[in-house]
Amino acid sequence: MRIIVCVKQVPDTTEVRIDPETNTLIREGVESILNPYDQFAVEEAVRIRDGVGEGRITVLSMGPDQARSALIKCLALGADDAVLLSDRAFAGADTWATSYTLAKAIKKLGDFNIIFCGQQAIDGDTAQVGPEVAQHLGISQVTYVEKAEVEGRKINIQKQTEEGYQILEAKMPVLLAGMPPTSFEPGYPPMSGILKAKKKPFEIWNAGDLGGDASRYGLDGSFTQVIKTYSPPPRGKGVIIEGDAPTAAKKLVEALVKDHVVSGGD
Amino acid sequence: MGIDVVLDKCTGCGLCVKACPFAAVVVKDKKAEIDARCTLCGACADACKFEAIIIQRPEQTTEDLSGYKGVWTFVELHGEGIRKVSLELLGKSSDIADELGEKVGAVLLGRDTARHCDGLAAHGADVIYLAEHENLEDYYTQTYSAILCGLISNHRPSIVLFPATHLGRDLAPRVAATLGLGLTADCTGLSITEGMLLQSRPAFGGNIMADIICPGARPQMATVRPNVMKAREPDTGRKAEIVTVPVDIDLKGLDVVIKDVVSTVTKGVKSLEEVDLIVSGGRGMGNSENFAILEELADILGGGVGASRAAVDAGWRPRSDQVGQTGKTVSPRLYIACGISGKIQHQVGMKSSDTIVAINKDPEAPIFEIADYGIVGDLFEIVPALNEEFKRTLHKGK
């Protein structure tokens, strides 16, 4: 079983706050972390490899040198080897250029059965890179995967929908973009894993290693351009209703009736 | 291409360091330095008062893009009807098309779908591209993508909008990668600037907004969040031209097959995106049984029950109830948040609600910063009191 997991290092957006005075981001103390959805994807890959009883998991990331720590964490979680795609030429990539770059690297890695992606990265939240990688590779994709089990040459998948879920059957090779299970809390890798991680193969590839069309990488290869970023306009602060529970409830309902949010008869 | 600091102009003031969402700027020896974490988003250049940061964007293609005309909406069906977000996108497409002087296109794929044409015309479609086939009854990435790519190549629209639903977010990137097009995810604002589509979207869990354009490729494509655009009032007198799309689809070659479809939403109950009023519970609810008082309130008001991620992660509510960054985006007339602290990740999913009420025992809870009405106190006292009060008031009206 040959599995490739695409991961990303992201700022921990749950720690980011807006300064109410200046309406700007407070970034102090915000760490770079392995995207939590990607951690789930790595853990799923490990579970599937160990369930099948044989195989190799490569974790793949595009990012600056600092992203190495995110890949090391994946190795500590049980992945077998890691490749970091790092080059100034990759900077400023939109989802098209990112997926083109990842697909080039995957082709260089050779044959595979499954590519795992986290459902989305918590900084950009686009969820586009997975399907775009699948298209560049000419393979099928399943997004919003809740469960996946390998059975012989096929995979049984539970896919989340707005109203519930679907049961799907997919042939390999396939790309799966996964949702974390209900109780998912990204944890720390075991100490034994952390020790082993340092000895596992780790490669850094640049644009020259990937070959391909240089104009497809990074900003040059991007179709979309961010022309402005800004803090969202704050919503006006409202009224705090005072009083004990019955009084507060009465005042609130009166206010909602007055605002015509609910109808109060008459 | 790239980003440069003009050393003569840089004063080392550090405004750029504060502005950078990616921690890519540091001040060393009183000069800004930008490292590889930079995504060229431009926040530092905007923040700099001395014009000391310069971003060079690549030259855009000189290909003539004026031949691309038409503002399209991909229409998503659900059950027997059209998913509400599709009508919202038609409304937005109509505004954009009016401004550009182009026509509104609706792309409708499925089985026996011609019956929806009148509804689409009434909501703003000028041209309906109708692909009907028994093999299009179920959505498969491969089949839908193939038909859409063919349509776009043949008819060359200038803009294509998709709903940012599970289906839309599966299909749109596939089409973008196939045709070599830009795609902006999860937009909450769309407008026209210098003839181009200006796409606004939250990033960073809603902490920042980004404005995005796609200068060099057509069509410009975006997925758009449900419940942020307004559908037009239906005009049943409107007629649309119907273009029948030839379909030759075989399901035998598919690598992915649907075996079963399971709904966890009770039949006849509207989904959270469609209800007018939502009562939502968070960590403060304590357990799943306590949601009964929220169910009661929702029943009295004729709405639905939502949940924060904390309540879903705890297993108290199904994932389909989750509101927020990793759940649903809702914008009901009234949103009542009970025992929800309201971190930015939750706010992203509900702050466009018309009226927000927050009930929480922590006066410092961030939810109070966006609430129109807040009550600080024990929700297990306040919600039952509220239930009584609403019953009394609404009863008076009957």
Chai-1 contact restraints between the chains, C-beta under 6 A:
chainA,res_idxA,chainB,res_idxB,connection_type,confidence,min_distance_angstrom,max_distance_angstrom,comment,restraint_id
A,T13,B,F204,contact,1.0,0.0,6.0,A-B,restraint_1
A,T13,B,G205,contact,1.0,0.0,6.0,A-B,restraint_2
A,V16,B,N207,contact,1.0,0.0,6.0,A-B,restraint_3
A,L25,B,P21,contact,1.0,0.0,6.0,A-B,restraint_4
A,L25,B,N207,contact,1.0,0.0,6.0,A-B,restraint_5
A,P64,B,A36,contact,1.0,0.0,6.0,A-B,restraint_6
A,P64,B,R37,contact,1.0,0.0,6.0,A-B,restraint_7
A,G92,B,L40,contact,1.0,0.0,6.0,A-B,restraint_8
A,D123,B,F204,contact,1.0,0.0,6.0,A-B,restraint_9
A,G124,B,A203,contact,1.0,0.0,6.0,A-B,restraint_10
A,T126,B,A185,contact,1.0,0.0,6.0,A-B,restraint_11
A,A127,B,R169,contact,1.0,0.0,6.0,A-B,restraint_12
A,Q128,B,P173,contact,1.0,0.0,6.0,A-B,restraint_13
A,Q128,B,A185,contact,1.0,0.0,6.0,A-B,restraint_14
A,P131,B,P173,contact,1.0,0.0,6.0,A-B,restraint_15
A,P131,B,R174,contact,1.0,0.0,6.0,A-B,restraint_16
A,E132,B,P173,contact,1.0,0.0,6.0,A-B,restraint_17
A,E132,B,A177,contact,1.0,0.0,6.0,A-B,restraint_18
A,Q135,B,R174,contact,1.0,0.0,6.0,A-B,restraint_19
A,Q135,B,A177,contact,1.0,0.0,6.0,A-B,restraint_20
A,Q135,B,T178,contact,1.0,0.0,6.0,A-B,restraint_21
A,H136,B,A177,contact,1.0,0.0,6.0,A-B,restraint_22
A,S140,B,D255,contact,1.0,0.0,6.0,A-B,restraint_23
A,S140,B,V256,contact,1.0,0.0,6.0,A-B,restraint_24
A,T143,B,D170,contact,1.0,0.0,6.0,A-B,restraint_25
A,Y144,B,H166,contact,1.0,0.0,6.0,A-B,restraint_26
A,T161,B,H166,contact,1.0,0.0,6.0,A-B,restraint_27
A,E162,B,H166,contact,1.0,0.0,6.0,A-B,restraint_28
A,E163,B,S263,contact,1.0,0.0,6.0,A-B,restraint_29
A,E163,B,V265,contact,1.0,0.0,6.0,A-B,restraint_30
A,G164,B,V262,contact,1.0,0.0,6.0,A-B,restraint_31
A,G164,B,S263,contact,1.0,0.0,6.0,A-B,restraint_32
A,G164,B,T264,contact,1.0,0.0,6.0,A-B,restraint_33
A,Y165,B,V262,contact,1.0,0.0,6.0,A-B,restraint_34
A,Q166,B,I258,contact,1.0,0.0,6.0,A-B,restraint_35
A,Q166,B,V261,contact,1.0,0.0,6.0,A-B,restraint_36
A,I167,B,K259,contact,1.0,0.0,6.0,A-B,restraint_37
A,I167,B,D260,contact,1.0,0.0,6.0,A-B,restraint_38
A,L168,B,V256,contact,1.0,0.0,6.0,A-B,restraint_39
A,L168,B,I258,contact,1.0,0.0,6.0,A-B,restraint_40
A,E169,B,V257,contact,1.0,0.0,6.0,A-B,restraint_41
A,E169,B,K259,contact,1.0,0.0,6.0,A-B,restraint_42
A,A170,B,V256,contact,1.0,0.0,6.0,A-B,restraint_43
A,K171,B,D255,contact,1.0,0.0,6.0,A-B,restraint_44
A,T182,B,G315,contact,1.0,0.0,6.0,A-B,restraint_45
A,L219,B,M1,contact,1.0,0.0,6.0,A-B,restraint_46
A,L219,B,L40,contact,1.0,0.0,6.0,A-B,restraint_47
A,D220,B,P58,contact,1.0,0.0,6.0,A-B,restraint_48
A,F223,B,G182,contact,1.0,0.0,6.0,A-B,restraint_49
A,F223,B,C214,contact,1.0,0.0,6.0,A-B,restraint_50
A,F223,B,A217,contact,1.0,0.0,6.0,A-B,restraint_51
A,T224,B,G182,contact,1.0,0.0,6.0,A-B,restraint_52
A,T224,B,T184,contact,1.0,0.0,6.0,A-B,restraint_53
A,T224,B,I212,contact,1.0,0.0,6.0,A-B,restraint_54
A,T224,B,C214,contact,1.0,0.0,6.0,A-B,restraint_55
A,Q225,B,I213,contact,1.0,0.0,6.0,A-B,restraint_56
A,V226,B,C41,contact,1.0,0.0,6.0,A-B,restraint_57
A,V226,B,A210,contact,1.0,0.0,6.0,A-B,restraint_58
A,V226,B,I212,contact,1.0,0.0,6.0,A-B,restraint_59
A,I227,B,D211,contact,1.0,0.0,6.0,A-B,restraint_60
A,I227,B,I213,contact,1.0,0.0,6.0,A-B,restraint_61
A,K228,B,D211,contact,1.0,0.0,6.0,A-B,restraint_62
A,T229,B,C41,contact,1.0,0.0,6.0,A-B,restraint_63
A,T229,B,A43,contact,1.0,0.0,6.0,A-B,restraint_64
A,T229,B,I208,contact,1.0,0.0,6.0,A-B,restraint_65
A,T229,B,A210,contact,1.0,0.0,6.0,A-B,restraint_66
A,Y230,B,M209,contact,1.0,0.0,6.0,A-B,restraint_67
A,P232,B,M209,contact,1.0,0.0,6.0,A-B,restraint_68
A,R235,B,K351,contact,1.0,0.0,6.0,A-B,restraint_69
A,R235,B,I370,contact,1.0,0.0,6.0,A-B,restraint_70
A,G238,B,A371,contact,1.0,0.0,6.0,A-B,restraint_71
A,G238,B,D372,contact,1.0,0.0,6.0,A-B,restraint_72
A,G238,B,Y373,contact,1.0,0.0,6.0,A-B,restraint_73
A,V239,B,Y373,contact,1.0,0.0,6.0,A-B,restraint_74
A,I240,B,G374,contact,1.0,0.0,6.0,A-B,restraint_75
A,I241,B,Y373,contact,1.0,0.0,6.0,A-B,restraint_76
A,I241,B,I375,contact,1.0,0.0,6.0,A-B,restraint_77
A,A245,B,E381,contact,1.0,0.0,6.0,A-B,restraint_78
A,A245,B,I382,contact,1.0,0.0,6.0,A-B,restraint_79
A,A245,B,A385,contact,1.0,0.0,6.0,A-B,restraint_80
A,P246,B,A385,contact,1.0,0.0,6.0,A-B,restraint_81
A,A248,B,I375,contact,1.0,0.0,6.0,A-B,restraint_82
A,A249,B,A385,contact,1.0,0.0,6.0,A-B,restraint_83
A,A249,B,L386,contact,1.0,0.0,6.0,A-B,restraint_84
A,A249,B,E389,contact,1.0,0.0,6.0,A-B,restraint_85
A,K250,B,E389,contact,1.0,0.0,6.0,A-B,restraint_86
A,L252,B,Y373,contact,1.0,0.0,6.0,A-B,restraint_87
A,V253,B,E389,contact,1.0,0.0,6.0,A-B,restraint_88
A,V253,B,F390,contact,1.0,0.0,6.0,A-B,restraint_89
A,V253,B,T393,contact,1.0,0.0,6.0,A-B,restraint_90
A,V261,B,L334,contact,1.0,0.0,6.0,A-B,restraint_91
A,V261,B,T355,contact,1.0,0.0,6.0,A-B,restraint_92
A,S263,B,G397,contact,1.0,0.0,6.0,A-B,restraint_93
A,G264,B,T393,contact,1.0,0.0,6.0,A-B,restraint_94
A,G265,B,K396,contact,1.0,0.0,6.0,A-B,restraint_95
A,G265,B,G397,contact,1.0,0.0,6.0,A-B,restraint_96
